[in-house]
């Protein structure tokens, strides 16, 4: 029996009524801060390592390890994205018990995937690091960091699944609290573990990895406790953790393309990192370029994840309003989110351009690192205005259950086209510094993708998609 609220009532987290601007602002602002919190884990590690590990290659080691560690993260992120779409659609249609059931089934996938992927990446950590031909100063630290965070993969997945489920029912404040607390704890533990304060011995780069794992574990434990509460709309029930084939199929049907989209993005960053190592022959310059690219990419990811706050808001609003058969509100919410995102990304981009040198110097004062990193910000930051479109439109499509289209767009333009163009410009282009070719390509493709996504979204195919989980699932 479908549990629908009485006519004229509005449940907490219901984004199908009220003003579109009010809903996007109320729901989106905490998400912007919370999503930035995801990116802060690695950025804080990078900063603390820069302050506490006084040896060459430490920053490059963290960059290599965290870039590789992003692969399992994005592999699972598709399931989290699918959870938001399915939970939001059920919640918008008024079926609260189905929304909770989907959330619990997502937890099953989370636990299994966390163990399997964590073990797999731990076992091949050394081989993965060696693919990037690290210097001797980087290699040992990079392997240690990757092995430790791989062992803690399940904590990363739990944090992602718990916060995604809450967003699906229109709760953006609770994920914000959980992520903020986890980040504060990460900063404290970074200081204790890296520097060796009190009873702790100095662990250097490995200490940053342990701080991340422990802080995610604490955040996940808090989230699970709240889900276990009787007042939770997505209450965790052991009997609903038994696998249900129909829900699991739908989570994977939507989740695999969504994961594929982000895997493509990560592979692009990995590919650009490899291009830099290939085109810069001098070991010292290559080391500086990798350190600079690691810092710049972390700052870029911080901007991207902040933008994903408005994108995630659009995904939930689209899902809920399609569930309530209000496609016009889904469209309106998407364009409101784009407008707010353009304003925010313009401000972030302007700050990166105006204070490029001091921002990079905050992490590393080496003149070569400073030069490489500042040029990245000055070349790439102007394209953030277009990145704002891409992020919201791709997430809105995911929220509608149209996860295949964003994956195919990114496959064609980000992986198959961007990397060859970057390699050509970096190897044989007319630019004075080869690395500038990588930066310029990165910026130009932000513009191109915005145009492609805008055209596809306006076609409107996503409005008529049916999600199989909206049918009866045979609940006991």
Secondary structure, DSSP 8 states (H G I E B T S, - for coil): ------TT---TT--SSS-HHHHHHHHHHHHHHHHHHHHHHHHHHHHHHHHH--STTHHHHHHHHHHHHHHHHHHHHHHHHHHHHHHHHHHHTT-HHHHHHHHHHHHHHHHHHHHHHHHHHHHTHHHHHHTT---HHHHHHHHHHHHHHHHTHHHHHHHHHHHHHHHHTT--HHHHHHHHHHHHHHHHHHHHHHHT-TT----THHHHHHHHHHHHHHHHHHHHHHHHSTT-TT---GGGGS--HHHHHHHHHHHHHHHHHHHHHHHHHHHHHHHHHHH--SHHHHHHHHHHHHHHHHHHHHHHHHHHHHHHHHHHHHHHHHHTT-HHHHHHHHHHHHHHHHHHHHHHHHHHHHTHHHHHHTT---HHHHHHHHHHHHHHGGGHHHHHHHHHHHHHHHHTT-HHHHHHHHIIIIIIIIHHHHHHHHHHSS-SSHHHHHHHHHHHHHHHHHHHHHHHHHH-GGGG---GGGS-----
